[in-house]
Amino acid sequence: MNKKVALACSVCGSRNYSTTSKKESERLDLKKFCSTCNAHTIHRETK
């Protein structure tokens, strides 16, 4: 079962992306572009 999750920037905290995740146990970490910070930063899965 895929669940829909939001990805938040680890620097400024803005939620820029949404995706689906299959894993329930660990949180997803991806390096994405943040338009608020104007740089590539780590984006973490939020609740």
C-alpha positions as CSV (number, residue, x, y, z in Angstrom):
1,M,0.0,0.0,0.0
2,N,1.4,3.4,-1.0
3,K,0.9,6.3,1.3
4,K,1.0,9.9,0.3
5,V,3.6,12.0,2.2
6,A,4.8,15.6,2.1
7,L,8.5,16.5,1.9
8,A,9.7,19.4,4.0
9,C,13.0,21.3,3.6
10,S,15.4,20.6,6.5
11,V,16.8,24.2,6.4
12,C,13.7,26.4,6.2
13,G,10.9,23.9,6.9
14,S,8.7,24.7,3.8
15,R,6.8,21.8,2.4
16,N,7.6,21.9,-1.3
17,Y,7.0,18.4,-2.6
18,S,4.6,15.5,-2.2
19,T,5.2,11.9,-3.2
20,T,4.2,8.4,-2.3
21,S,6.1,6.0,0.0
22,K,5.8,2.3,0.5
23,K,8.0,2.1,3.6
24,E,6.2,2.5,7.0
25,S,9.2,2.2,9.3
26,E,11.7,4.8,8.2
27,R,11.4,8.3,6.9
28,L,12.3,9.3,3.4
29,D,15.2,11.7,2.8
30,L,15.8,13.1,-0.7
31,K,18.0,15.9,-2.0
32,K,15.7,18.3,-3.8
33,F,15.7,22.0,-4.9
34,C,14.0,24.4,-2.5
35,S,12.7,27.5,-4.1
36,T,12.6,29.4,-0.8
37,C,16.3,28.7,0.0
38,N,17.2,28.8,-3.7
39,A,19.5,25.8,-3.3
40,H,19.5,22.0,-3.2
41,T,18.8,20.8,0.3
42,I,17.8,17.6,2.1
43,H,14.0,17.2,2.2
44,R,12.5,14.9,4.8
45,E,9.2,13.1,5.0
46,T,6.7,14.8,7.3
47,K,3.5,13.4,8.8
